[in-house]
Amino acid sequence: MFDSVRIRLTLWYAGVLALSLIAFAIVIYYAASNIFHKRQDESLRSTAHTVVSAYREELAEVHSQATASQVVLAEITFPNRYVLLTDNTGKPLASSAITFAIPSSVLADARARGFSHATVSNLRVAVVSLSSDQTLGFAAVAEPLSVVEDGLSELRRDLFAGVLLVLLLASGGGYFLARKSLAPIASMNGQTQRISAENLSARLDVTNSRDELGQLAITINDLLARLQNSFNEQQRFIADASHELRTPLAVLRGETEVALGKTRTVDEYQESLWLIQDEAERLSRIVEDLFILARQPINTRAAFNHERLSLNDAVRDCARAAQVLAVRKGVRLNVGTDFPSIALNGDEELIKRMLLNLLDNAVKYTPQGGEISLALARQNGNAEIVVRDTGIGIPATDQARVFDRFFRVDKARARALGGAGLGLSIVQWIVEVHGGAISVASAPGEGSTFTVLLPLASPHESHSHRPSAR
């Protein structure tokens, strides 16, 4: 039962309301009790003054306290009230119905103030002096405490019944409101349960985008959209990876079958082995790139080896390695010699992989006799790396997609050059994981310029090494 949010909300609401009503009833009860007792005292004192006035008039006629007292009590009667007339010492002169003793402390208070109140034997008593000089005695009027207690008892019953009735009605209303308020969540739950990998395009209904439930539905829809994009990207990645791996594996298998089909000369075997070696190397590069890309969604900057490194040294090392590729291709590689001293906090292995991929891409798509330049500079608190080539260029419609996995502008030529369309995707990921940005400017037949911006290391940052995630 308590697993239901509606029940829990109703119980919480009922509990808070019950405490509030009980507190309110207690305040009302004690306030009413004080008012009832105060009015009883005022009424008894007023009655006592009436008795005193009648007594004074009668005493002026008969000049006898005993006679005046008896006459007054005989002429004046009060329902449910008892009157007692005493002398100045508190000795009874006359009484109606019952006689009750007045404590000396009450009499002393009445002498001092002219009146006093006291509770005597379940009676509430008001005592008033018979004369202004307190020489004649006192008039006391009493009333049973049950007169007020009966009223308070009836008030207690009414408050109890009222609190219980309001609580029951409010709890029922609270349950209805909780059920009505949570109905959209139940609907969202049902819709969400019907969404699976086969229908990730389905979305939750948004009845009111301005309230909290509408905002929750919008958030869930955004989450579903991201999941759909990720799922589609994963399917596309698997399909592209399978396609890229299938070709070199087919070449390896086919060439092996041809070589083993019949006895061949040494030169023919050697030619087959060279082809197998090329395809094996291409397959190894694809597998290594796929391994790096597979780590992208689950790793952040904090997961990599962060160390203070010299970007100048990394650029020069990569330039020397790329120079070998450029010479083999017949391309000229120009590297600046007056680099500023630039330090970064990052993963040196990944930084070098990013630089080598950019340079290798430039060499691949620059024809023989072309030129490639590599520059390093400071730019607005960042390290700026610029790789410029005079290659085939990239059409404007494809520039936004060059960093997508397995995307190649010229697929036939890229395959012939051994590319799988993963290099620039890895470059973008490495740049972003280091908090940087990469952009490309290109035109067909005019070459391409890739610009990388990486945040410089702060002089106050720690030089300590973090353990590598690899």
TAPE-V865750 format. One record per backbone hydrogen bond with DSSP energy under -0.5 kcal/mol. CO is the residue of the C=O (numbers start at 1). NH is the residue of the N-H. Records with the same first field share a line. If there is no record, write none. Layout:
# TAPE-V865750
CO: NH, NH
This chain:
# TAPE-V865750
1: 4
4: 8
5: 9
6: 10
7: 11
8: 12
9: 13
10: 14
11: 15
12: 16
13: 17
14: 18
15: 19
16: 20
17: 21
18: 22
19: 23
20: 24
21: 25
22: 26
23: 27
24: 28
25: 29
26: 30
27: 31
28: 32
29: 33
30: 34
31: 35
32: 36
33: 37
34: 38
35: 39
36: 40
37: 41
38: 42
39: 43
40: 44
41: 45
42: 46
43: 47
44: 48
45: 49
46: 50
47: 51
48: 52
49: 53
50: 54
51: 55
52: 56
53: 57
54: 58
55: 59
56: 60
57: 61
58: 61, 62
59: 63
64: 68
65: 69
66: 70
67: 71
68: 72
69: 73
70: 74
71: 75
72: 76
75: 77
78: 81
80: 144
82: 142
83: 96
84: 140
85: 93, 94
86: 138
87: 90
91: 87
94: 85
96: 98
101: 103
103: 106, 107
104: 108
105: 109
106: 110
107: 111
108: 112
109: 113
110: 114
114: 129
116: 127
118: 120, 125
120: 123
122: 145
123: 120, 125
124: 143
125: 118
126: 141
127: 116
128: 139
131: 134
137: 130
138: 86
139: 128
140: 84
141: 126
142: 82
143: 124
144: 147
145: 148, 149
146: 150
147: 151
148: 152
149: 153
150: 154
151: 155
152: 156
153: 157
154: 158
155: 159
156: 160
157: 161
158: 162
159: 163
160: 164
161: 165
162: 166
163: 167
164: 168
165: 169
166: 170
167: 171
168: 172
169: 173
170: 174
171: 175
172: 176
173: 177
174: 178
175: 179
176: 180
177: 181
178: 182
179: 183
182: 186
183: 187
184: 188
185: 189
186: 190
187: 191
188: 192
189: 193
190: 194
192: 195
196: 199
197: 200
199: 202
205: 207
208: 211
211: 215
212: 216
213: 217
214: 218
215: 219
216: 220
217: 221
218: 222
219: 223
220: 224
221: 225
222: 226
223: 227
224: 228
225: 229
226: 230
227: 231
228: 232
229: 233
230: 234
231: 235
232: 236
233: 237
234: 238
235: 239
236: 240
237: 241
238: 242
239: 243
240: 244
241: 245
242: 246
243: 247
244: 248
245: 249
246: 250
247: 251
248: 252
249: 253
250: 254
251: 255
252: 256
253: 257
254: 258
255: 259
256: 260
257: 261
258: 261, 262
265: 269
266: 270
267: 271
268: 272
269: 273
270: 274
271: 275
272: 276
273: 277
274: 278
275: 279
276: 280
277: 281
278: 282
279: 283
280: 284
281: 285
282: 286
283: 287
284: 288
285: 289
286: 290
287: 291
288: 292
289: 293
290: 294
291: 295
292: 295
293: 296
295: 298, 299
296: 299
300: 303
301: 304
304: 306
305: 307
306: 466
307: 346
309: 311, 344
310: 314
311: 315
312: 316
313: 317
314: 318
315: 319
316: 320
317: 321
318: 322
319: 323
320: 324
321: 324, 325
322: 326
323: 327
324: 328
325: 329
326: 330, 331
330: 369
332: 334, 372
333: 335
334: 374
337: 339
340: 342
342: 311, 312
343: 457
344: 309, 346
346: 307, 348
347: 351
348: 352
349: 353
350: 354
351: 355
352: 356
353: 357
354: 358
355: 359
356: 360
357: 361
358: 362
359: 363
360: 364
361: 365
363: 366
365: 367, 392
367: 370
370: 332
371: 390
372: 334
373: 388
374: 336
375: 386
377: 384
379: 382
381: 456
382: 379, 384
383: 385, 454
384: 377, 386
385: 452
386: 375, 388
387: 450
388: 373
391: 447
392: 445
395: 398, 399
398: 401, 402
399: 402
401: 404
404: 407
409: 411
410: 414
411: 415
412: 416
413: 417
414: 419
415: 418
421: 406, 407
422: 426
423: 427
424: 428
425: 429
426: 430
427: 431
428: 432
429: 433
430: 434
431: 434, 436
432: 435
437: 453
439: 451
441: 449
443: 446, 447
447: 443
448: 389
449: 441, 451
450: 387
451: 439
452: 385
453: 437
454: 383
458: 461
